[in-house]
Amino acid sequence: MPIKLFNTASRKVETFQPLNKKYVSMYSCGITAYYYTHIGHLYTYTTSDLLRRVLEYAGYDIRHVMNVTDVGHMTSDADEGEDKLIVGAKKENKTPAEIARFYEKCFWEETVKMNILKPNTICRATEHISDMLHLIEQLEKNGYTYKTSVGVIFDTSKFAAYPNFAKLNLAKQEAGARVKIDKERKNPWDFALWVTNQPNHLMQWDSKWGKGFPGWHIECSAMSMRYLGETLDIHTGGIDHIPVHHTNEIAQSECATGKKFVNYWTHTAFLNVDNTKMSKSLGNLYTLQDLAGKDFVPLALRYFFLGTSYRKPINFTWEALNAAQTALVKLWKHCLELPAPACEVLAPYIKNFEEAIYDDLNMAKALAVVWKLLESKEDASKKAATLFHMDKVFGLDLANARTQLSNLENLKKENLISKDKKYLEKEFKALKLIEHRYLLKQQKKYQEADAIRDQIKKLGFSIEDSKDGTILKPI
């Protein structure tokens, strides 16, 4: 049965045909290791994981490579501002390397919780500077670069296909719409390959163009081609990378090699929260830790992701996550009721399941097959075998349902204890403030005494004065 995938490059669903019949080369844009991973990132990485699982299920050997950006990702796509790692290092009073290793470690721990398979090869940008310099030298040799005060710049006007991938109309597009304008650049869309104008940057390397550090885009091209060759089967990432990062990857890669860079591009849509874009300023940039604080296990988020096409924006709400966790708990409990799996699976259900997963990763349809299977009167041991077979793709840890249910109960208990402890701590602080307020009133400092009422309110309590004294009430 052929695998159908939507290819961003063609904007069509295509039949997947790898370069090599035995294995698939797959590259995923990884994290910039300067802060915790939020659920929007996890949506993208879960999609890549599902794609990998489907390909492995189909019998392919996967050579999966993912980068870790630990230098050169600026706060603007125009190579302006500060390096995000440097910003993080200054904020936390640590070295860039300390910041990168800490948040990289956190990221891999979270992928384990989400049951996301680890890539075969993980490559850090700082460990592949020589590969990047070699690629830049090749681009220079081929006539695609020029120098400015910023450093070595890629000349997009020399790559006629530059606007094709993102369907950009460069003639009509307003200057500055994608990237900040730099008057030294020949074209507004030109981008830095090697940055030499930041002498105080904490991470720099020697090069023929001067001491500096790589632009953000060059690392993915250099590292993906080092480990997977000049043409990749699949490149994955978030939809936000299409207009700049992936467009630039294609340009620099194909101009260096003269070959097609990627055959199939898969992009995951945005994750919104309550129909609003996630942002720190809105306080809705949720992490797995935030979910755990509300009694949700990571695999509930994975189940939630399975309910929507990866190409459609997904709207996260606490109610939707609760519904996903309720369904997942029900599924785990079903697994506990099943006997040991038989050696034989139920072919009709497997056929329907495969039709769904091979149809551009239609996981919602595949999940529907699961529930239909559980409601059927088929042999229970064959049900178990079929269910566990399907979970090779879903990654919901159905074989360890008892452990997962126990983990959920333990999480709820821990949160309850934590909430009780926090409540008692706040109550103690509020009672101390009441004592202080009483003393202020005795000293006729009524304005200061009234201000304490607001402090108590911030702790989650209200106060009521009576003839018997001050009564503390939770809000």
Secondary structure by P-SEA (a helix, b strand, c coil): cbbbbbccccccccccccccccbbbbbbbcccccccccaaaaaaaaaaaaaaaaaaaaccccbbbbbbbccccccccccccccaaaaaaaaacccaaaaaaaaaaaaaaaaaaaccccccbbbbccccaaaaaaaaaaaaaaccccccccccccccccccccccccccccccccccccccccccccccccccccccccccccbbbbccccbbbbcaaaaaaaaaaacccccccbbbbcccccccaaaaaaaaaaaacccccccbbbbbcccccccccccccccccccaaaaaaacccaaaaaaaaaacccccbbbbcaaaaaaaaaaaaaaaaaaaacccccccccaaaaaaaaaaaacccaaaaaaaaaaaaaaccccaaaaaaaaaaaaccccccccaaaaaaaaaaaaaaaaaaaaaaaaaaaaaaaaaaaaaaaaaaaacaaaaaaaaaaaaaaacbbbbbcccccccccc
